[in-house]
Amino acid sequence: MTQAAPELVASNKCFDGWLKRYKHSSTTTGTEMVFAIYLPPQAQTQPVPVLYWLSGLTCTDENFMQKAGAQRVAAELGVAIVAPDTSPRGTDLPGEHDSYDFGSGAGFYVNATETP
């Protein structure tokens, strides 16, 4: 199965760098997933280190990127930030909307390979 390139959803200039948001089809979750990336100005001319930010329960990729204000410091230090939405959404599983902390949007970091 060939993976399509991520699709650019939004792109905004931010502290002389770029804040971008992408969506892609995930073969792991079987859903569309999104992630945000901040590219500091230094990334235009050289490789830069990357910080991966995994948001907590019920957060999307946008929570940290819009509310933390980390782009200013990332631009100063020349660090890219990648913030994926860690929760598969739109799965329509039985009971997924019954509780905010277990279901739609409630991401848990699990590396399971078998059903419990």
WOPECOR-V387672 format. One record per residue. N is the residue number from 1. RES is the residue in one letter. PHI is phi in whole degrees, 0 to 359 (NA if undefined). PSI is psi in whole degrees, 0 to 359 (999 if undefined). OMEGA is omega as a letter, one per 30 degrees, with the letter a starting at -180 (* if undefined). Layout:
n=(N & N)
res=(RES & RES)
phi=(PHI & PHI)
psi=(PSI & PSI)
omega=(OMEGA & OMEGA)
//
This chain:
n=(1 & 2 & 3 & 4 & 5 & 6 & 7 & 8 & 9 & 10 & 11 & 12 & 13 & 14 & 15 & 16 & 17 & 18 & 19 & 20 & 21 & 22 & 23 & 24 & 25 & 26 & 27 & 28 & 29 & 30 & 31 & 32 & 33 & 34 & 35 & 36 & 37 & 38 & 39 & 40 & 41 & 42 & 43 & 44 & 45 & 46 & 47 & 48 & 49 & 50 & 51 & 52 & 53 & 54 & 55 & 56 & 57 & 58 & 59 & 60 & 61 & 62 & 63 & 64 & 65 & 66 & 67 & 68 & 69 & 70 & 71 & 72 & 73 & 74 & 75 & 76 & 77 & 78 & 79 & 80 & 81 & 82 & 83 & 84 & 85 & 86 & 87 & 88 & 89 & 90 & 91 & 92 & 93 & 94 & 95 & 96 & 97 & 98 & 99 & 100 & 101 & 102 & 103 & 104 & 105 & 106 & 107 & 108 & 109 & 110 & 111 & 112 & 113 & 114 & 115 & 116)
res=(M & T & Q & A & A & P & E & L & V & A & S & N & K & C & F & D & G & W & L & K & R & Y & K & H & S & S & T & T & T & G & T & E & M & V & F & A & I & Y & L & P & P & Q & A & Q & T & Q & P & V & P & V & L & Y & W & L & S & G & L & T & C & T & D & E & N & F & M & Q & K & A & G & A & Q & R & V & A & A & E & L & G & V & A & I & V & A & P & D & T & S & P & R & G & T & D & L & P & G & E & H & D & S & Y & D & F & G & S & G & A & G & F & Y & V & N & A & T & E & T & P)
phi=(NA & 272 & 275 & 282 & 295 & 302 & 262 & 291 & 259 & 207 & 212 & 225 & 291 & 207 & 49 & 65 & 246 & 228 & 256 & 235 & 231 & 234 & 233 & 204 & 275 & 260 & 286 & 288 & 267 & 72 & 228 & 279 & 237 & 230 & 209 & 248 & 220 & 255 & 250 & 291 & 302 & 297 & 293 & 287 & 235 & 202 & 295 & 231 & 292 & 235 & 254 & 262 & 253 & 256 & 291 & 273 & 310 & 68 & 277 & 254 & 296 & 279 & 307 & 294 & 297 & 271 & 255 & 281 & 72 & 287 & 298 & 300 & 291 & 298 & 294 & 296 & 271 & 72 & 242 & 277 & 235 & 244 & 232 & 280 & 284 & 276 & 246 & 297 & 237 & 76 & 277 & 54 & 282 & 302 & 80 & 293 & 256 & 286 & 212 & 295 & 263 & 206 & 147 & 304 & 84 & 265 & 278 & 233 & 273 & 233 & 245 & 278 & 243 & 224 & 292 & 297)
psi=(127 & 130 & 132 & 152 & 148 & 145 & 128 & 125 & 321 & 151 & 122 & 136 & 136 & 116 & 48 & 5 & 200 & 132 & 118 & 153 & 133 & 156 & 154 & 159 & 128 & 123 & 336 & 312 & 343 & 20 & 172 & 133 & 158 & 157 & 154 & 149 & 133 & 125 & 113 & 165 & 330 & 335 & 345 & 339 & 350 & 159 & 145 & 154 & 159 & 134 & 125 & 121 & 117 & 107 & 162 & 195 & 128 & 1 & 154 & 181 & 336 & 334 & 303 & 313 & 326 & 331 & 335 & 330 & 23 & 344 & 324 & 311 & 321 & 322 & 318 & 319 & 348 & 44 & 131 & 150 & 129 & 125 & 97 & 152 & 116 & 358 & 123 & 135 & 154 & 26 & 337 & 44 & 150 & 127 & 4 & 341 & 9 & 333 & 137 & 332 & 7 & 98 & 218 & 121 & 356 & 92 & 138 & 139 & 96 & 138 & 52 & 144 & 355 & 150 & 136 & 999)
omega=(a & l & l & l & l & a & l & a & a & l & a & l & a & a & l & l & a & l & a & l & a & l & a & l & l & l & a & a & a & a & l & l & l & l & l & l & l & l & a & a & a & a & l & a & a & l & l & l & a & l & l & a & l & a & a & a & l & a & l & l & a & a & a & a & a & a & a & a & a & a & l & a & l & l & l & a & a & a & l & l & l & a & l & l & a & a & l & a & l & a & a & l & l & l & a & l & a & a & a & a & l & a & a & l & a & a & l & a & a & l & a & l & l & l & a & *)
//
